[in-house]
Amino acid sequence: MENHIKFMRRAIELAELGKGSVSPNPMVGCVIVVDGKIIAEGYHEHYGGPHAEPNAIRQVNGHVDLREATVYVTLEPCAHFGKTPPCANLLVDKKVRQVVIGAIDTNPLVGGKGIEILRKAGVMVISGILEEEIRYQNRRFFTYIEKQRPYIVLKWAQTQDGFVARENFDSKWISNQYSRQLVHRWRTEEAGIMVGTNTARYDNPKLNVRDWTGKNPIRIVIDRMLQLSPDLSFFDQSQDTICFNLVKNEKFENLEYIKLEPDFPLSAIFSELYKRKIQSILVEGGTFLLQKLIEAELWDEARVFTGQVNFGNGISAPKIQGKMIHKSDILGDELKILENTK
């Protein structure tokens, strides 16, 4: 068991390298071991590309007999044809001796079928090694599959005295440049980024990635009566953008208007995003939207910066309760990360 944990932990480290690049697929790492030594490693590098198992097998020296190999993989090998062939069948074809699995894939297309293929072929299978860690690593994927909505991350910066903006909606700058750079990294890790009407109007955010390397998220805004100016950065068609509204359905290059029913619940927006295979959302404001999501229990994680400034008065920060899972100092800014346990 000790060796199983050691090699699975290495597979988890490899899986993390795919963060931000494999959505809506899960992050998966794979380690191949013979006689207690790692002979090959691989991970799922980007969506549509080979999975972790074939990437690892490709690294195996051609003279090595995999009939003596144990394959450690963080998630149950897939059993269906998608962008790539089934990994469970590949492991059977290679006649590996044993497969050690971290977590079962709860996607209905897999859901135990990969294990069944392996066992029917005579491959020894062990599962549940570091399962809790792996489910947390792939919390976006499991939320998307099991709750049929994106994983929702709330983010805001507040002053020492509890405001997110001045009375005129000006919020520059509550957090420091290092905190803002971290937010740009976070943007590369989520499929979409969402704001409410007032944030789009008063901040005119680009909602792209500038202080980090990675892909831009899909921009999402709620503008019920289409009152936002088309001259805002949001509508410049420089990256994929969705505008939820009550007026029209219309589609242009990199810009889609989606009409919702009057008095729509916020869950309707996330159902639409689920249909579009948007696995995770970073919600960056404003207070009204954030508070509505909190009240509706439509959030999984909240990341709250507290800067060193005071405004005296202004727009109050959202009120939230959750389990503290992280607290750190970012050169003077306090960062708290909360988890919704309900």
C-alpha positions as CSV (number, residue, x, y, z in Angstrom):
1,M,0.0,0.0,0.0
2,E,2.9,2.4,0.8
3,N,4.2,2.1,-2.7
4,H,0.8,2.5,-4.2
5,I,0.4,5.8,-2.4
6,K,3.9,7.0,-3.4
7,F,3.4,6.3,-7.1
8,M,-0.2,7.6,-7.1
9,R,1.0,10.8,-5.5
10,R,3.5,11.2,-8.4
11,A,0.6,10.6,-10.9
12,I,-1.4,13.4,-9.1
13,E,1.6,15.8,-9.6
14,L,1.6,15.0,-13.3
15,A,-2.1,15.4,-13.6
16,E,-1.8,19.0,-12.3
17,L,0.3,20.0,-15.3
18,G,-2.9,19.8,-17.4
19,K,-4.7,22.4,-15.3
20,G,-6.4,25.0,-17.5
21,S,-5.8,23.1,-20.7
22,V,-7.9,20.0,-20.6
23,S,-11.4,21.3,-19.8
24,P,-14.1,19.9,-20.0
25,N,-12.1,16.7,-19.6
26,P,-10.6,15.9,-16.2
27,M,-6.9,16.3,-15.3
28,V,-5.3,12.8,-15.3
29,G,-1.8,11.6,-14.6
30,C,-0.3,8.2,-15.3
31,V,2.9,6.4,-14.0
32,I,4.1,3.0,-15.3
33,V,6.2,1.0,-12.8
34,V,8.2,-2.2,-13.3
35,D,10.1,-3.9,-10.4
36,G,9.4,-0.9,-8.1
37,K,10.8,1.7,-10.5
38,I,9.1,4.3,-12.7
39,I,9.8,3.5,-16.3
40,A,7.4,6.0,-17.9
41,E,5.1,8.9,-17.1
42,G,2.4,10.9,-18.9
43,Y,-0.5,13.2,-18.3
44,H,-3.5,14.5,-20.3
45,E,-1.9,17.7,-21.8
46,H,-4.7,19.4,-23.7
47,Y,-8.4,18.8,-24.7
48,G,-8.7,16.7,-27.8
49,G,-5.2,15.3,-27.4
50,P,-4.1,11.9,-26.2
51,H,-5.0,10.9,-22.6
52,A,-2.5,10.2,-19.8
53,E,-2.2,6.5,-20.5
54,P,-1.2,6.6,-24.2
55,N,1.2,9.5,-23.4
56,A,2.9,7.4,-20.7
57,I,3.0,4.2,-22.9
58,R,4.6,6.2,-25.7
59,Q,7.5,6.9,-23.3
60,V,8.2,3.2,-22.6
61,N,11.4,1.7,-24.1
62,G,10.5,-0.7,-26.9
63,H,12.4,-3.5,-25.2
64,V,10.3,-3.4,-21.9
65,D,7.7,-6.1,-21.4
66,L,4.6,-4.5,-20.0
67,R,3.3,-7.8,-18.9
68,E,5.2,-7.1,-15.7
69,A,4.1,-3.5,-15.4
70,T,1.8,-1.8,-12.9
71,V,0.0,1.2,-14.3
72,Y,-1.0,3.9,-11.8
73,V,-3.6,6.3,-13.2
74,T,-5.4,9.0,-11.2
75,L,-8.8,8.4,-12.8
76,E,-10.5,5.3,-14.1
77,P,-9.4,4.6,-17.7
78,C,-12.0,5.7,-20.2
79,A,-14.1,3.0,-21.9
80,H,-15.6,4.9,-24.8
81,F,-14.6,6.5,-28.1
82,G,-14.5,10.3,-27.8
83,K,-11.8,12.5,-29.2
84,T,-9.5,9.5,-28.6
85,P,-9.9,5.7,-28.4
86,P,-10.7,4.0,-25.1
87,C,-7.7,3.9,-22.7
88,A,-9.0,0.7,-21.0
89,N,-8.7,-1.2,-24.2
90,L,-5.2,0.2,-24.8
91,L,-4.1,-1.2,-21.4
92,V,-5.6,-4.6,-22.3
93,D,-3.9,-4.6,-25.7
94,K,-0.5,-3.9,-24.0
95,K,-1.2,-6.8,-21.6
96,V,-0.3,-4.9,-18.5
97,R,-0.3,-7.0,-15.3
98,Q,-2.0,-4.5,-12.9
99,V,-3.8,-1.2,-12.9
100,V,-4.0,0.9,-9.8
101,I,-6.8,3.6,-10.0
102,G,-7.2,6.7,-7.8
103,A,-10.8,7.6,-8.4
104,I,-13.8,6.2,-10.3
105,D,-14.9,8.3,-13.2
106,T,-18.6,9.1,-12.5
107,N,-19.2,10.2,-16.1
108,P,-22.0,7.9,-17.2
109,L,-20.0,7.0,-20.3
110,V,-17.3,5.5,-18.0
111,G,-18.7,4.9,-14.5
112,G,-17.1,1.5,-13.8
113,K,-17.0,0.3,-17.4
114,G,-13.2,0.9,-17.7
115,I,-12.6,-1.3,-14.7
116,E,-15.0,-3.9,-16.1
117,I,-13.0,-4.1,-19.3
118,L,-9.8,-4.5,-17.5
119,R,-11.0,-7.2,-15.1
120,K,-12.7,-9.2,-17.9
121,A,-9.3,-9.3,-19.6
122,G,-7.6,-10.7,-16.5
123,V,-5.9,-7.5,-15.5
124,M,-5.6,-7.0,-11.7
125,V,-7.3,-3.8,-10.6
126,I,-7.0,-1.9,-7.4
127,S,-9.0,1.4,-6.9
128,G,-9.6,4.1,-4.3
129,I,-5.9,5.1,-3.8
130,L,-5.9,8.8,-2.7
131,E,-9.4,9.1,-4.0
132,E,-10.3,12.1,-1.9
133,E,-7.3,14.1,-3.1
134,I,-8.0,13.2,-6.7
135,R,-11.7,14.1,-6.5
136,Y,-10.6,17.5,-5.0
137,Q,-8.1,18.0,-7.8
138,N,-10.8,17.4,-10.3
139,R,-13.6,19.1,-8.4
140,R,-14.5,21.1,-11.5
141,F,-15.0,18.0,-13.5
142,F,-16.9,16.1,-10.8
143,T,-19.2,19.1,-10.1
144,Y,-19.9,19.5,-13.8
145,I,-20.7,15.7,-14.2
146,E,-22.6,15.2,-10.9
147,K,-24.5,18.5,-10.5
148,Q,-24.8,19.3,-14.3
149,R,-23.6,22.8,-13.9
150,P,-20.2,24.5,-14.0
151,Y,-18.0,24.7,-10.9
152,I,-18.5,28.3,-9.6
153,V,-15.7,30.3,-8.1
154,L,-16.6,33.7,-6.6
155,K,-13.9,36.4,-6.3
156,W,-13.8,39.9,-5.0
157,A,-11.5,42.4,-3.3
158,Q,-12.7,44.4,-0.3
159,T,-11.2,47.2,1.8
160,Q,-10.3,46.9,5.4
161,D,-13.7,48.5,6.3
162,G,-15.7,46.1,4.1
163,F,-16.3,47.9,0.8
164,V,-15.8,46.7,-2.8
165,A,-16.1,50.1,-4.4
166,R,-16.8,53.8,-3.7
167,E,-20.3,55.2,-4.1
168,N,-19.6,56.1,-7.7
169,F,-18.6,52.4,-8.4
170,D,-14.9,53.2,-8.6
171,S,-12.9,50.3,-7.2
172,K,-9.3,51.0,-8.3
173,W,-7.2,49.8,-6.6
174,I,-8.1,47.9,-3.5
175,S,-5.7,45.0,-4.0
176,N,-2.0,45.2,-4.9
177,Q,-0.4,44.3,-8.2
178,Y,0.7,40.9,-7.0
179,S,-2.9,40.0,-6.0
180,R,-4.1,41.2,-9.4
181,Q,-1.5,39.1,-11.2
182,L,-2.7,36.1,-9.3
183,V,-6.2,36.8,-10.5
184,H,-4.9,36.7,-14.1
185,R,-3.5,33.3,-13.4
186,W,-6.9,32.2,-12.1
187,R,-8.5,33.4,-15.3
188,T,-6.4,30.9,-17.3
189,E,-7.6,28.0,-15.0
190,E,-11.3,28.5,-15.6
191,A,-13.4,28.0,-18.7
192,G,-15.5,31.2,-18.3
193,I,-15.4,34.5,-16.5
194,M,-18.7,36.3,-15.5
195,V,-19.7,39.7,-14.3
196,G,-23.0,41.6,-13.8
197,T,-24.3,44.6,-15.6
198,N,-22.9,47.3,-13.4
199,T,-19.4,45.8,-13.3
200,A,-19.4,45.7,-17.1
201,R,-20.7,49.3,-17.3
202,Y,-18.6,51.1,-14.7
203,D,-15.4,49.1,-14.8
204,N,-15.4,48.3,-18.5
205,P,-13.2,45.2,-17.9
206,K,-11.5,43.3,-20.7
207,L,-11.7,40.1,-18.7
208,N,-8.8,38.6,-20.6
209,V,-5.4,37.3,-19.5
210,R,-2.6,39.9,-19.5
211,D,-0.3,39.3,-16.6
212,W,0.0,35.6,-17.0
213,T,0.4,33.1,-19.8
214,G,-2.6,31.0,-20.8
215,K,-5.8,31.1,-22.7
216,N,-8.5,33.6,-22.3
217,P,-11.7,32.5,-20.6
218,I,-15.2,32.9,-22.2
219,R,-16.6,36.2,-21.1
220,I,-20.1,36.1,-19.7
221,V,-22.4,39.0,-18.7
222,I,-26.0,39.4,-17.7
223,D,-27.6,42.5,-19.4
224,R,-31.4,41.9,-19.2
225,M,-32.6,44.7,-21.5
226,L,-29.4,45.1,-23.5
227,Q,-28.6,48.5,-22.0
228,L,-24.8,48.2,-22.0
229,S,-23.0,50.2,-24.6
230,P,-21.7,48.2,-27.6
231,D,-18.5,50.2,-27.3
232,L,-17.5,48.5,-24.1
233,S,-14.4,46.2,-24.2
234,F,-16.8,43.3,-23.5
235,F,-18.3,43.5,-27.0
236,D,-15.1,43.9,-29.0
237,Q,-15.3,40.3,-30.3
238,S,-11.6,39.7,-29.3
239,Q,-12.5,36.6,-27.4
240,D,-15.6,34.3,-27.0
241,T,-18.3,36.2,-25.3
242,I,-21.9,35.4,-24.1
243,C,-24.5,38.0,-23.2
244,F,-27.6,36.7,-21.3
245,N,-30.6,38.9,-21.8
246,L,-34.4,39.0,-22.2
247,V,-34.5,40.5,-25.7
248,K,-33.0,38.3,-28.4
249,N,-31.0,35.3,-29.6
250,E,-28.3,36.3,-32.0
251,K,-24.9,35.1,-32.9
252,F,-21.8,36.9,-34.3
253,E,-18.2,36.0,-34.5
254,N,-17.0,35.5,-30.9
255,L,-20.2,37.0,-29.6
256,E,-23.5,35.3,-28.7
257,Y,-26.7,36.8,-27.3
258,I,-28.8,34.2,-25.4
259,K,-32.4,35.1,-24.6
260,L,-33.8,33.9,-21.2
261,E,-37.4,33.7,-20.0
262,P,-38.6,36.6,-17.8
263,D,-38.0,36.1,-14.1
264,F,-35.4,33.4,-14.9
265,P,-33.6,31.8,-11.9
266,L,-29.8,32.1,-11.9
267,S,-29.7,28.3,-12.2
268,A,-31.0,28.7,-15.8
269,I,-27.8,30.5,-16.8
270,F,-25.6,27.7,-15.5
271,S,-27.8,25.1,-17.2
272,E,-27.1,26.9,-20.5
273,L,-23.4,27.0,-19.8
274,Y,-23.5,23.3,-18.9
275,K,-25.0,22.6,-22.3
276,R,-22.1,24.5,-23.9
277,K,-19.6,22.3,-22.0
278,I,-18.3,25.2,-19.9
279,Q,-17.0,23.4,-16.9
280,S,-16.1,26.2,-14.5
281,I,-16.8,29.9,-14.0
282,L,-14.9,32.7,-12.2
283,V,-17.4,35.3,-11.1
284,E,-15.6,38.7,-10.6
285,G,-18.6,40.9,-9.6
286,G,-20.4,42.9,-8.9
287,T,-21.8,42.8,-5.4
288,F,-25.4,42.3,-6.5
289,L,-24.6,39.3,-8.6
290,L,-22.2,37.8,-6.1
291,Q,-24.8,38.2,-3.2
292,K,-27.6,36.6,-5.4
293,L,-25.3,33.6,-6.1
294,I,-24.5,33.3,-2.4
295,E,-28.1,33.4,-1.4
296,A,-29.0,30.8,-4.0
297,E,-26.2,28.5,-2.8
298,L,-24.8,28.7,-6.4
299,W,-21.2,28.7,-5.5
300,D,-18.5,26.2,-4.7
301,E,-15.5,28.4,-3.8
302,A,-15.0,32.0,-2.8
303,R,-11.7,33.9,-3.0
304,V,-11.7,37.1,-1.1
305,F,-8.8,39.7,-1.0
306,T,-8.7,42.3,1.8
307,G,-6.5,45.2,0.8
308,Q,-4.8,47.7,3.1
309,V,-7.0,50.7,2.1
310,N,-10.2,52.1,3.8
311,F,-13.0,53.9,1.9
312,G,-15.1,55.1,4.8
313,N,-18.3,54.5,2.8
314,G,-19.3,53.0,-0.5
315,I,-20.7,49.7,-1.8
316,S,-20.6,47.0,0.8
317,A,-18.8,43.7,0.2
318,P,-20.9,40.5,-0.2
319,K,-21.8,38.6,3.0
320,I,-20.7,35.0,2.9
321,Q,-20.2,32.0,5.2
322,G,-18.2,28.9,4.3
323,K,-15.4,26.7,5.4
324,M,-12.0,28.4,5.4
325,I,-9.6,26.2,3.4
326,H,-6.8,28.6,2.8
327,K,-5.5,31.9,4.2
328,S,-2.3,33.7,3.1
329,D,-0.6,37.1,2.9
330,I,0.2,38.5,-0.5
331,L,2.6,41.2,0.3
332,G,0.1,43.0,2.5
333,D,-3.1,41.8,1.0
334,E,-5.0,39.1,2.9
335,L,-6.4,36.2,0.8
336,K,-9.0,33.9,2.2
337,I,-10.4,31.0,0.3
338,L,-13.8,29.6,1.4
339,E,-15.5,26.4,0.4
340,N,-19.3,25.9,0.3
341,T,-20.0,22.8,2.3
342,K,-23.8,22.8,1.8
